[in-house]
């Protein structure tokens, strides 16, 4: 299957529904949710510690490069304050959660997502030809297809 022309709007509600359905019960974060703004994708949640739950928010800039979806971590807040000293720890947790997941790699502070490989790992054989991504309030717009 190959996409020749596609414009897809993915809503926050849709993404949050998938998170609720597929996030493992033993995940190291709680209350995980996504908010989409024109500035990018924000992932929010709570990280349980012995001192209580610590709220966090990450901000990711989205772009397409060579057919891959790139999500670059541009900001991190922990308990409402800049969390730069936790950046390495958060990226390590993300890397650990990804494991050897097919089609998603963390390189420096950027998640590189190969939609075709992710789909193939779920037995969906697809050539996406991803061309563009744009963030709007409450939704992510994806364009795919051959030039």
N, CA, C and O atoms as a GROMACS GRO file, in nm:
protein
  588
    1UNK      N    1   0.086  -0.116   0.000
    1UNK     CA    2   0.000   0.000   0.000
    1UNK      C    3   0.091   0.123   0.000
    1UNK      O    4   0.188   0.131   0.076
    2UNK      N    5   0.058   0.219  -0.085
    2UNK     CA    6   0.136   0.341  -0.094
    2UNK      C    7   0.042   0.460  -0.097
    2UNK      O    8  -0.057   0.461  -0.170
    3UNK      N    9   0.074   0.561  -0.016
    3UNK     CA   10  -0.006   0.682  -0.013
    3UNK      C   11   0.040   0.773  -0.126
    3UNK      O   12   0.158   0.807  -0.135
    4UNK      N   13  -0.054   0.812  -0.213
    4UNK     CA   14  -0.022   0.903  -0.322
    4UNK      C   15  -0.057   1.047  -0.285
    4UNK      O   16   0.012   1.139  -0.328
    5UNK      N   17  -0.162   1.067  -0.207
    5UNK     CA   18  -0.201   1.201  -0.162
    5UNK      C   19  -0.285   1.187  -0.036
    5UNK      O   20  -0.388   1.119  -0.038
    6UNK      N   21  -0.241   1.250   0.072
    6UNK     CA   22  -0.312   1.240   0.199
    6UNK      C   23  -0.292   1.366   0.279
    6UNK      O   24  -0.179   1.415   0.292
    7UNK      N   25  -0.399   1.420   0.333
    7UNK     CA   26  -0.394   1.526   0.432
    7UNK      C   27  -0.473   1.474   0.550
    7UNK      O   28  -0.592   1.445   0.538
    8UNK      N   29  -0.407   1.463   0.664
    8UNK     CA   30  -0.466   1.401   0.782
    8UNK      C   31  -0.459   1.496   0.900
    8UNK      O   32  -0.353   1.551   0.929
    9UNK      N   33  -0.571   1.516   0.966
    9UNK     CA   34  -0.574   1.596   1.089
    9UNK      C   35  -0.589   1.499   1.206
    9UNK      O   36  -0.685   1.422   1.211
   10UNK      N   37  -0.495   1.504   1.298
   10UNK     CA   38  -0.497   1.419   1.418
   10UNK      C   39  -0.524   1.511   1.536
   10UNK      O   40  -0.447   1.604   1.562
   11UNK      N   41  -0.632   1.485   1.608
   11UNK     CA   42  -0.670   1.575   1.718
   11UNK      C   43  -0.604   1.533   1.849
   11UNK      O   44  -0.562   1.419   1.867
   12UNK      N   45  -0.596   1.630   1.940
   12UNK     CA   46  -0.550   1.601   2.076
   12UNK      C   47  -0.634   1.490   2.137
   12UNK      O   48  -0.581   1.398   2.199
   13UNK      N   49  -0.765   1.501   2.119
   13UNK     CA   50  -0.855   1.402   2.178
   13UNK      C   51  -0.823   1.262   2.127
   13UNK      O   52  -0.825   1.166   2.203
   14UNK      N   53  -0.795   1.252   1.998
   14UNK     CA   54  -0.761   1.122   1.940
   14UNK      C   55  -0.632   1.066   1.998
   14UNK      O   56  -0.625   0.949   2.032
   15UNK      N   57  -0.530   1.151   2.007
   15UNK     CA   58  -0.402   1.108   2.062
   15UNK      C   59  -0.418   1.070   2.209
   15UNK      O   60  -0.365   0.967   2.253
   16UNK      N   61  -0.490   1.152   2.285
   16UNK     CA   62  -0.508   1.122   2.427
   16UNK      C   63  -0.589   0.994   2.448
   16UNK      O   64  -0.566   0.920   2.544
   17UNK      N   65  -0.683   0.967   2.358
   17UNK     CA   66  -0.758   0.840   2.365
   17UNK      C   67  -0.666   0.721   2.342
   17UNK      O   68  -0.679   0.619   2.410
   18UNK      N   69  -0.574   0.734   2.247
   18UNK     CA   70  -0.479   0.625   2.222
   18UNK      C   71  -0.384   0.607   2.341
   18UNK      O   72  -0.352   0.494   2.378
   19UNK      N   73  -0.340   0.717   2.400
   19UNK     CA   74  -0.255   0.707   2.519
   19UNK      C   75  -0.326   0.632   2.631
   19UNK      O   76  -0.268   0.543   2.694
   20UNK      N   77  -0.451   0.667   2.655
   20UNK     CA   78  -0.527   0.601   2.761
   20UNK      C   79  -0.545   0.452   2.733
   20UNK      O   80  -0.542   0.371   2.825
   21UNK      N   81  -0.563   0.418   2.606
   21UNK     CA   82  -0.588   0.278   2.570
   21UNK      C   83  -0.460   0.194   2.569
   21UNK      O   84  -0.464   0.076   2.601
   22UNK      N   85  -0.347   0.253   2.531
   22UNK     CA   86  -0.227   0.173   2.508
   22UNK      C   87  -0.112   0.197   2.606
   22UNK      O   88  -0.014   0.123   2.601
   23UNK      N   89  -0.121   0.295   2.693
   23UNK     CA   90  -0.014   0.317   2.790
   23UNK      C   91  -0.013   0.201   2.889
   23UNK      O   92  -0.115   0.173   2.952
   24UNK      N   93   0.100   0.133   2.904
   24UNK     CA   94   0.104   0.020   2.998
   24UNK      C   95   0.069   0.064   3.140
   24UNK      O   96   0.101   0.175   3.183
   25UNK      N   97   0.003  -0.026   3.212
   25UNK     CA   98  -0.035   0.006   3.351
   25UNK      C   99   0.086   0.029   3.439
   25UNK      O  100   0.076   0.101   3.539
   26UNK      N  101   0.200  -0.030   3.405
   26UNK     CA  102   0.320  -0.014   3.487
   26UNK      C  103   0.409   0.100   3.436
   26UNK      O  104   0.528   0.106   3.468
   27UNK      N  105   0.353   0.190   3.356
   27UNK     CA  106   0.431   0.304   3.304
   27UNK      C  107   0.482   0.388   3.420
   27UNK      O  108   0.417   0.399   3.524
   28UNK      N  109   0.599   0.447   3.402
   28UNK     CA  110   0.661   0.524   3.510
   28UNK      C  111   0.604   0.665   3.522
   28UNK      O  112   0.653   0.744   3.603
   29UNK      N  113   0.502   0.699   3.443
   29UNK     CA  114   0.437   0.828   3.453
   29UNK      C  115   0.287   0.808   3.470
   29UNK      O  116   0.232   0.704   3.431
   30UNK      N  117   0.222   0.907   3.526
   30UNK     CA  118   0.077   0.903   3.546
   30UNK      C  119   0.015   1.025   3.481
   30UNK      O  120   0.082   1.125   3.457
   31UNK      N  121  -0.115   1.015   3.452
   31UNK     CA  122  -0.190   1.128   3.398
   31UNK      C  123  -0.126   1.185   3.271
   31UNK      O  124  -0.125   1.306   3.250
   32UNK      N  125  -0.073   1.096   3.187
   32UNK     CA  126  -0.004   1.139   3.065
   32UNK      C  127  -0.106   1.188   2.963
   32UNK      O  128  -0.207   1.122   2.938
   33UNK      N  129  -0.079   1.304   2.904
   33UNK     CA  130  -0.169   1.361   2.805
   33UNK      C  131  -0.090   1.454   2.712
   33UNK      O  132   0.021   1.496   2.743
   34UNK      N  133  -0.153   1.483   2.599
   34UNK     CA  134  -0.090   1.566   2.496
   34UNK      C  135  -0.175   1.689   2.473
   34UNK      O  136  -0.298   1.683   2.474
   35UNK      N  137  -0.107   1.801   2.452
   35UNK     CA  138  -0.174   1.926   2.413
   35UNK      C  139  -0.099   1.976   2.290
   35UNK      O  140   0.024   1.978   2.288
   36UNK      N  141  -0.175   2.016   2.187
   36UNK     CA  142  -0.113   2.063   2.063
   36UNK      C  143  -0.143   2.211   2.046
   36UNK      O  144  -0.258   2.254   2.054
   37UNK      N  145  -0.038   2.289   2.023
   37UNK     CA  146  -0.050   2.433   2.001
   37UNK      C  147   0.025   2.466   1.871
   37UNK      O  148   0.098   2.382   1.819
   38UNK      N  149   0.008   2.587   1.819
   38UNK     CA  150   0.086   2.624   1.699
   38UNK      C  151   0.237   2.615   1.721
   38UNK      O  152   0.313   2.601   1.625
   39UNK      N  153   0.282   2.622   1.846
   39UNK     CA  154   0.425   2.612   1.877
   39UNK      C  155   0.477   2.469   1.876
   39UNK      O  156   0.598   2.447   1.868
   40UNK      N  157   0.387   2.370   1.883
   40UNK     CA  158   0.432   2.231   1.883
   40UNK      C  159   0.345   2.142   1.969
   40UNK      O  160   0.231   2.176   2.003
   41UNK      N  161   0.400   2.027   2.002
   41UNK     CA  162   0.329   1.927   2.082
   41UNK      C  163   0.383   1.932   2.224
   41UNK      O  164   0.504   1.930   2.247
   42UNK      N  165   0.292   1.938   2.319
   42UNK     CA  166   0.327   1.942   2.461
   42UNK      C  167   0.281   1.811   2.524
   42UNK      O  168   0.165   1.772   2.510
   43UNK      N  169   0.372   1.745   2.593
   43UNK     CA  170   0.338   1.621   2.663
   43UNK      C  171   0.346   1.652   2.812
   43UNK      O  172   0.449   1.697   2.862
   44UNK      N  173   0.235   1.627   2.881
   44UNK     CA  174   0.224   1.659   3.023
   44UNK      C  175   0.194   1.533   3.101
   44UNK      O  176   0.138   1.437   3.048
   45UNK      N  177   0.230   1.534   3.228
   45UNK     CA  178   0.200   1.421   3.314
   45UNK      C  179   0.254   1.443   3.453
   45UNK      O  180   0.300   1.552   3.488
   46UNK      N  181   0.248   1.339   3.532
   46UNK     CA  182   0.299   1.340   3.669
   46UNK      C  183   0.396   1.224   3.684
   46UNK      O  184   0.371   1.113   3.638
   47UNK      N  185   0.509   1.253   3.749
   47UNK     CA  186   0.609   1.150   3.776
   47UNK      C  187   0.606   1.122   3.926
   47UNK      O  188   0.641   1.209   4.006
   48UNK      N  189   0.565   0.999   3.965
   48UNK     CA  190   0.556   0.969   4.108
   48UNK      C  191   0.695   0.952   4.170
   48UNK      O  192   0.782   0.885   4.114
   49UNK      N  193   0.714   1.015   4.286
   49UNK     CA  194   0.837   1.000   4.362
   49UNK      C  195   0.800   0.970   4.507
   49UNK      O  196   0.682   0.971   4.542
   50UNK      N  197   0.898   0.943   4.589
   50UNK     CA  198   0.870   0.917   4.731
   50UNK      C  199   0.816   1.041   4.800
   50UNK      O  200   0.755   1.031   4.907
   51UNK      N  201   0.838   1.158   4.742
   51UNK     CA  202   0.791   1.284   4.800
   51UNK      C  203   0.655   1.327   4.745
   51UNK      O  204   0.601   1.430   4.787
   52UNK      N  205   0.599   1.250   4.653
   52UNK     CA  206   0.471   1.284   4.592
   52UNK      C  207   0.485   1.292   4.441
   52UNK      O  208   0.592   1.268   4.385
   53UNK      N  209   0.375   1.325   4.377
   53UNK     CA  210   0.375   1.334   4.231
   53UNK      C  211   0.435   1.467   4.187
   53UNK      O  212   0.400   1.573   4.239
   54UNK      N  213   0.524   1.459   4.090
   54UNK     CA  214   0.590   1.578   4.037
   54UNK      C  215   0.536   1.602   3.895
   54UNK      O  216   0.558   1.521   3.806
   55UNK      N  217   0.466   1.715   3.875
   55UNK     CA  218   0.414   1.743   3.740
   55UNK      C  219   0.527   1.787   3.647
   55UNK      O  220   0.621   1.856   3.688
   56UNK      N  221   0.515   1.747   3.522
   56UNK     CA  222   0.614   1.786   3.422
   56UNK      C  223   0.542   1.820   3.292
   56UNK      O  224   0.428   1.780   3.269
   57UNK      N  225   0.612   1.896   3.208
   57UNK     CA  226   0.564   1.927   3.074
   57UNK      C  227   0.683   1.935   2.981
   57UNK      O  228   0.782   2.003   3.010
   58UNK      N  229   0.675   1.866   2.868
   58UNK     CA  230   0.777   1.876   2.765
   58UNK      C  231   0.715   1.944   2.644
   58UNK      O  232   0.595   1.929   2.618
   59UNK      N  233   0.796   2.018   2.572
   59UNK     CA  234   0.751   2.087   2.450
   59UNK      C  235   0.838   2.037   2.336
   59UNK      O  236   0.961   2.043   2.343
   60UNK      N  237   0.772   1.988   2.229
   60UNK     CA  238   0.840   1.930   2.114
   60UNK      C  239   0.806   2.008   1.987
   60UNK      O  240   0.689   2.031   1.958
   61UNK      N  241   0.908   2.048   1.912
   61UNK     CA  242   0.888   2.108   1.779
   61UNK      C  243   0.882   1.994   1.678
   61UNK      O  244   0.960   1.899   1.685
   62UNK      N  245   0.789   2.005   1.585
   62UNK     CA  246   0.768   1.899   1.487
   62UNK      C  247   0.811   1.947   1.349
   62UNK      O  248   0.790   2.062   1.312
   63UNK      N  249   0.872   1.855   1.273
   63UNK     CA  250   0.904   1.882   1.133
   63UNK      C  251   0.924   1.749   1.061
   63UNK      O  252   0.936   1.644   1.124
   64UNK      N  253   0.927   1.755   0.930
   64UNK     CA  254   0.956   1.637   0.848
   64UNK      C  255   1.090   1.661   0.781
   64UNK      O  256   1.116   1.768   0.727
   65UNK      N  257   1.174   1.558   0.785
   65UNK     CA  258   1.304   1.564   0.720
   65UNK      C  259   1.329   1.429   0.653
   65UNK      O  260   1.332   1.326   0.719
   66UNK      N  261   1.347   1.431   0.523
   66UNK     CA  262   1.375   1.310   0.445
   66UNK      C  263   1.271   1.201   0.471
   66UNK      O  264   1.305   1.084   0.483
   67UNK      N  265   1.144   1.241   0.480
   67UNK     CA  266   1.036   1.145   0.498
   67UNK      C  267   1.016   1.096   0.640
   67UNK      O  268   0.927   1.014   0.664
   68UNK      N  269   1.097   1.142   0.733
   68UNK     CA  270   1.084   1.103   0.873
   68UNK      C  271   1.025   1.216   0.954
   68UNK      O  272   1.054   1.333   0.928
   69UNK      N  273   0.942   1.182   1.051
   69UNK     CA  274   0.885   1.281   1.142
   69UNK      C  275   0.987   1.304   1.254
   69UNK      O  276   1.029   1.211   1.322
   70UNK      N  277   1.026   1.430   1.271
   70UNK     CA  278   1.122   1.466   1.375
   70UNK      C  279   1.050   1.547   1.483
   70UNK      O  280   0.981   1.645   1.453
   71UNK      N  281   1.068   1.505   1.607
   71UNK     CA  282   1.014   1.578   1.722
   71UNK      C  283   1.134   1.616   1.809
   71UNK      O  284   1.197   1.530   1.870
   72UNK      N  285   1.163   1.745   1.815
   72UNK     CA  286   1.281   1.793   1.891
   72UNK      C  287   1.237   1.854   2.023
   72UNK      O  288   1.151   1.942   2.027
   73UNK      N  289   1.297   1.805   2.131
   73UNK     CA  290   1.267   1.858   2.264
   73UNK      C  291   1.325   1.999   2.275
   73UNK      O  292   1.446   2.018   2.268
   74UNK      N  293   1.236   2.098   2.293
   74UNK     CA  294   1.284   2.236   2.302
   74UNK      C  295   1.268   2.294   2.442
   74UNK      O  296   1.336   2.391   2.477
   75UNK      N  297   1.181   2.235   2.523
   75UNK     CA  298   1.164   2.287   2.658
   75UNK      C  299   1.113   2.176   2.750
   75UNK      O  300   1.044   2.084   2.708
   76UNK      N  301   1.150   2.189   2.876
   76UNK     CA  302   1.108   2.097   2.980
   76UNK      C  303   1.080   2.177   3.105
   76UNK      O  304   1.162   2.259   3.148
   77UNK      N  305   0.964   2.154   3.162
   77UNK     CA  306   0.931   2.217   3.290
   77UNK      C  307   0.899   2.108   3.391
   77UNK      O  308   0.832   2.010   3.358
   78UNK      N  309   0.947   2.125   3.511
   78UNK     CA  310   0.920   2.034   3.621
   78UNK      C  311   0.864   2.117   3.735
   78UNK      O  312   0.927   2.213   3.780
   79UNK      N  313   0.746   2.081   3.780
   79UNK     CA  314   0.676   2.157   3.886
   79UNK      C  315   0.663   2.304   3.850
   79UNK      O  316   0.671   2.390   3.937
   80UNK      N  317   0.642   2.332   3.721
   80UNK     CA  318   0.618   2.469   3.676
   80UNK      C  319   0.742   2.554   3.658
   80UNK      O  320   0.730   2.672   3.624
   81UNK      N  321   0.861   2.499   3.679
   81UNK     CA  322   0.984   2.575   3.660
   81UNK      C  323   1.070   2.507   3.554
   81UNK      O  324   1.058   2.386   3.533
   82UNK      N  325   1.158   2.584   3.487
   82UNK     CA  326   1.244   2.521   3.386
   82UNK      C  327   1.319   2.402   3.446
   82UNK      O  328   1.377   2.410   3.555
   83UNK      N  329   1.318   2.292   3.373
   83UNK     CA  330   1.376   2.168   3.424
   83UNK      C  331   1.501   2.125   3.352
   83UNK      O  332   1.521   2.006   3.329
   84UNK      N  333   1.586   2.220   3.314
   84UNK     CA  334   1.704   2.185   3.236
   84UNK      C  335   1.795   2.085   3.308
   84UNK      O  336   1.860   2.004   3.242
   85UNK      N  337   1.800   2.089   3.442
   85UNK     CA  338   1.887   1.995   3.512
   85UNK      C  339   1.831   1.853   3.508
   85UNK      O  340   1.902   1.758   3.540
   86UNK      N  341   1.703   1.838   3.469
   86UNK     CA  342   1.642   1.705   3.458
   86UNK      C  343   1.640   1.654   3.314
   86UNK      O  344   1.594   1.544   3.287
   87UNK      N  345   1.689   1.736   3.222
   87UNK     CA  346   1.679   1.705   3.079
   87UNK      C  347   1.742   1.569   3.044
   87UNK      O  348   1.681   1.489   2.974
   88UNK      N  349   1.863   1.545   3.094
   88UNK     CA  350   1.932   1.420   3.065
   88UNK      C  351   1.855   1.301   3.122
   88UNK      O  352   1.845   1.197   3.058
   89UNK      N  353   1.800   1.317   3.242
   89UNK     CA  354   1.723   1.209   3.304
   89UNK      C  355   1.597   1.180   3.222
   89UNK      O  356   1.564   1.064   3.198
   90UNK      N  357   1.527   1.285   3.180
   90UNK     CA  358   1.404   1.267   3.102
   90UNK      C  359   1.435   1.199   2.969
   90UNK      O  360   1.363   1.108   2.928
   91UNK      N  361   1.540   1.243   2.902
   91UNK     CA  362   1.577   1.180   2.775
   91UNK      C  363   1.617   1.034   2.796
   91UNK      O  364   1.590   0.950   2.711
   92UNK      N  365   1.680   1.005   2.909
   92UNK     CA  366   1.714   0.866   2.942
   92UNK      C  367   1.590   0.782   2.964
   92UNK      O  368   1.585   0.667   2.921
   93UNK      N  369   1.488   0.838   3.031
   93UNK     CA  370   1.363   0.766   3.052
   93UNK      C  371   1.292   0.739   2.918
   93UNK      O  372   1.235   0.632   2.898
   94UNK      N  373   1.297   0.836   2.830
   94UNK     CA  374   1.237   0.818   2.697
   94UNK      C  375   1.310   0.708   2.622
   94UNK      O  376   1.247   0.622   2.562
   95UNK      N  377   1.443   0.712   2.625
   95UNK     CA  378   1.522   0.608   2.557
   95UNK      C  379   1.491   0.471   2.614
   95UNK      O  380   1.477   0.374   2.538
   96UNK      N  381   1.480   0.461   2.745
   96UNK     CA  382   1.448   0.334   2.810
   96UNK      C  383   1.309   0.285   2.768
   96UNK      O  384   1.289   0.166   2.742
   97UNK      N  385   1.213   0.377   2.763
   97UNK     CA  386   1.076   0.340   2.724
   97UNK      C  387   1.072   0.293   2.578
   97UNK      O  388   0.995   0.203   2.544
   98UNK      N  389   1.154   0.354   2.492
   98UNK     CA  390   1.157   0.314   2.352
   98UNK      C  391   1.221   0.177   2.334
   98UNK      O  392   1.182   0.099   2.247
   99UNK      N  393   1.320   0.147   2.419
   99UNK     CA  394   1.390   0.020   2.406
   99UNK      C  395   1.441   0.004   2.265
   99UNK      O  396   1.504   0.094   2.210
  100UNK      N  397   1.414  -0.110   2.207
  100UNK     CA  398   1.456  -0.134   2.068
  100UNK      C  399   1.334  -0.123   1.977
  100UNK      O  400   1.324  -0.193   1.876
  101UNK      N  401   1.241  -0.033   2.014
  101UNK     CA  402   1.121  -0.014   1.934
  101UNK      C  403   1.154   0.017   1.789
  101UNK      O  404   1.238   0.102   1.760
  102UNK      N  405   1.088  -0.052   1.701
  102UNK     CA  406   1.116  -0.035   1.559
  102UNK      C  407   1.058   0.096   1.508
  102UNK      O  408   0.942   0.128   1.531
  103UNK      N  409   1.142   0.171   1.437
  103UNK     CA  410   1.095   0.290   1.370
  103UNK      C  411   1.100   0.418   1.449
  103UNK      O  412   1.068   0.524   1.396
  104UNK      N  413   1.140   0.412   1.576
  104UNK     CA  414   1.150   0.533   1.657
  104UNK      C  415   1.287   0.533   1.724
  104UNK      O  416   1.322   0.440   1.796
  105UNK      N  417   1.363   0.638   1.699
  105UNK     CA  418   1.496   0.651   1.757
  105UNK      C  419   1.510   0.787   1.823
  105UNK      O  420   1.459   0.887   1.774
  106UNK      N  421   1.580   0.789   1.935
  106UNK     CA  422   1.613   0.915   2.001
  106UNK      C  423   1.758   0.945   1.967
  106UNK      O  424   1.848   0.869   2.002
  107UNK      N  425   1.778   1.056   1.899
  107UNK     CA  426   1.912   1.098   1.861
  107UNK      C  427   1.934   1.237   1.916
  107UNK      O  428   1.870   1.333   1.873
  108UNK      N  429   2.024   1.249   2.013
  108UNK     CA  430   2.046   1.372   2.087
  108UNK      C  431   1.913   1.412   2.154
  108UNK      O  432   1.869   1.341   2.245
  109UNK      N  433   1.850   1.517   2.114
  109UNK     CA  434   1.723   1.558   2.176
  109UNK      C  435   1.607   1.550   2.076
  109UNK      O  436   1.506   1.619   2.093
  110UNK      N  437   1.623   1.467   1.974
  110UNK     CA  438   1.522   1.456   1.869
  110UNK      C  439   1.476   1.312   1.854
  110UNK      O  440   1.556   1.220   1.839
  111UNK      N  441   1.344   1.294   1.858
  111UNK     CA  442   1.285   1.166   1.825
  111UNK      C  443   1.270   1.161   1.674
  111UNK      O  444   1.209   1.250   1.615
  112UNK      N  445   1.324   1.058   1.611
  112UNK     CA  446   1.310   1.038   1.467
  112UNK      C  447   1.214   0.922   1.447
  112UNK      O  448   1.241   0.809   1.488
  113UNK      N  449   1.101   0.951   1.384
  113UNK     CA  450   0.995   0.852   1.369
  113UNK      C  451   0.979   0.817   1.222
  113UNK      O  452   0.945   0.903   1.140
  114UNK      N  453   1.004   0.691   1.190
  114UNK     CA  454   0.984   0.639   1.054
  114UNK      C  455   0.847   0.574   1.053
  114UNK      O  456   0.831   0.460   1.097
  115UNK      N  457   0.748   0.646   1.003
  115UNK     CA  458   0.609   0.600   1.006
  115UNK      C  459   0.594   0.466   0.933
  115UNK      O  460   0.519   0.379   0.978
  116UNK      N  461   0.665   0.448   0.822
  116UNK     CA  462   0.657   0.323   0.747
  116UNK      C  463   0.703   0.204   0.832
  116UNK      O  464   0.639   0.100   0.834
  117UNK      N  465   0.815   0.221   0.901
  117UNK     CA  466   0.870   0.113   0.984
  117UNK      C  467   0.779   0.084   1.103
  117UNK      O  468   0.758  -0.032   1.138
  118UNK      N  469   0.726   0.189   1.166
  118UNK     CA  470   0.633   0.168   1.278
  118UNK      C  471   0.510   0.091   1.230
  118UNK      O  472   0.466  -0.003   1.296
  119UNK      N  473   0.457   0.130   1.116
  119UNK     CA  474   0.340   0.060   1.060
  119UNK      C  475   0.374  -0.086   1.030
  119UNK      O  476   0.297  -0.176   1.062
  120UNK      N  477   0.491  -0.109   0.970
  120UNK     CA  478   0.533  -0.245   0.936
  120UNK      C  479   0.546  -0.331   1.061
  120UNK      O  480   0.515  -0.450   1.058
  121UNK      N  481   0.592  -0.272   1.172
  121UNK     CA  482   0.605  -0.348   1.297
  121UNK      C  483   0.468  -0.392   1.350
  121UNK      O  484   0.460  -0.482   1.434
  122UNK      N  485   0.362  -0.328   1.302
  122UNK     CA  486   0.225  -0.364   1.340
  122UNK      C  487   0.155  -0.442   1.228
  122UNK      O  488   0.033  -0.453   1.226
  123UNK      N  489   0.236  -0.495   1.134
  123UNK     CA  490   0.186  -0.573   1.020
  123UNK      C  491   0.100  -0.492   0.923
  123UNK      O  492   0.010  -0.545   0.859
  124UNK      N  493   0.130  -0.362   0.914
  124UNK     CA  494   0.066  -0.277   0.814
  124UNK      C  495   0.177  -0.235   0.718
  124UNK      O  496   0.267  -0.159   0.754
  125UNK      N  497   0.170  -0.286   0.595
  125UNK     CA  498   0.276  -0.260   0.498
  125UNK      C  499   0.237  -0.138   0.417
  125UNK      O  500   0.145  -0.141   0.336
  126UNK      N  501   0.311  -0.028   0.441
  126UNK     CA  502   0.271   0.103   0.395
  126UNK      C  503   0.394   0.180   0.350
  126UNK      O  504   0.499   0.173   0.413
  127UNK      N  505   0.379   0.254   0.242
  127UNK     CA  506   0.478   0.354   0.205
  127UNK      C  507   0.408   0.487   0.217
  127UNK      O  508   0.322   0.521   0.136
  128UNK      N  509   0.443   0.562   0.320
  128UNK     CA  510   0.371   0.683   0.358
  128UNK      C  511   0.409   0.804   0.272
  128UNK      O  512   0.322   0.883   0.234
  129UNK      N  513   0.537   0.818   0.242
  129UNK     CA  514   0.585   0.936   0.168
  129UNK      C  515   0.551   1.065   0.244
  129UNK      O  516   0.496   1.159   0.186
  130UNK      N  517   0.582   1.068   0.373
  130UNK     CA  518   0.552   1.184   0.457
  130UNK      C  519   0.625   1.307   0.404
  130UNK      O  520   0.745   1.303   0.377
  131UNK      N  521   0.550   1.418   0.388
  131UNK     CA  522   0.606   1.541   0.330
  131UNK      C  523   0.607   1.659   0.427
  131UNK      O  524   0.701   1.738   0.426
  132UNK      N  525   0.504   1.671   0.511
  132UNK     CA  526   0.495   1.792   0.594
  132UNK      C  527   0.415   1.763   0.720
  132UNK      O  528   0.332   1.673   0.724
  133UNK      N  529   0.443   1.842   0.823
  133UNK     CA  530   0.366   1.838   0.947
  133UNK      C  531   0.348   1.982   0.993
  133UNK      O  532   0.438   2.065   0.980
  134UNK      N  533   0.231   2.011   1.046
  134UNK     CA  534   0.203   2.145   1.098
  134UNK      C  535   0.119   2.130   1.224
  134UNK      O  536   0.030   2.044   1.231
  135UNK      N  537   0.147   2.212   1.322
  135UNK     CA  538   0.071   2.210   1.446
  135UNK      C  539  -0.024   2.330   1.448
  135UNK      O  540   0.014   2.442   1.415
  136UNK      N  541  -0.147   2.304   1.488
  136UNK     CA  542  -0.247   2.408   1.508
  136UNK      C  543  -0.307   2.385   1.646
  136UNK      O  544  -0.279   2.283   1.710
  137UNK      N  545  -0.386   2.477   1.693
  137UNK     CA  546  -0.450   2.461   1.824
  137UNK      C  547  -0.536   2.336   1.823
  137UNK      O  548  -0.637   2.330   1.753
  138UNK      N  549  -0.497   2.237   1.901
  138UNK     CA  550  -0.576   2.116   1.918
  138UNK      C  551  -0.560   2.008   1.814
  138UNK      O  552  -0.624   1.903   1.823
  139UNK      N  553  -0.475   2.032   1.712
  139UNK     CA  554  -0.459   1.926   1.612
  139UNK      C  555  -0.324   1.934   1.541
  139UNK      O  556  -0.261   2.039   1.530
  140UNK      N  557  -0.284   1.818   1.493
  140UNK     CA  558  -0.162   1.801   1.418
  140UNK      C  559  -0.203   1.769   1.274
  140UNK      O  560  -0.283   1.678   1.251
  141UNK      N  561  -0.149   1.843   1.178
  141UNK     CA  562  -0.183   1.822   1.037
  141UNK      C  563  -0.063   1.755   0.967
  141UNK      O  564   0.049   1.806   0.970
  142UNK      N  565  -0.091   1.641   0.905
  142UNK     CA  566   0.013   1.567   0.834
  142UNK      C  567  -0.021   1.562   0.686
  142UNK      O  568  -0.137   1.545   0.648
  143UNK      N  569   0.081   1.576   0.602
  143UNK     CA  570   0.064   1.563   0.458
  143UNK      C  571   0.160   1.456   0.411
  143UNK      O  572   0.277   1.452   0.450
  144UNK      N  573   0.108   1.369   0.326
  144UNK     CA  574   0.189   1.261   0.272
  144UNK      C  575   0.153   1.240   0.127
  144UNK      O  576   0.046   1.280   0.082
  145UNK      N  577   0.243   1.179   0.054
  145UNK     CA  578   0.217   1.146  -0.085
  145UNK      C  579   0.339   1.168  -0.170
  145UNK      O  580   0.436   1.231  -0.128
  146UNK      N  581   0.334   1.115  -0.289
  146UNK     CA  582   0.446   1.130  -0.381
  146UNK      C  583   0.445   1.269  -0.439
  146UNK      O  584   0.339   1.328  -0.462
  147UNK      N  585   0.563   1.321  -0.463
  147UNK     CA  586   0.577   1.456  -0.524
  147UNK      C  587   0.542   1.452  -0.670
  147UNK      O  588   0.548   1.555  -0.738
   0.00000   0.00000   0.00000
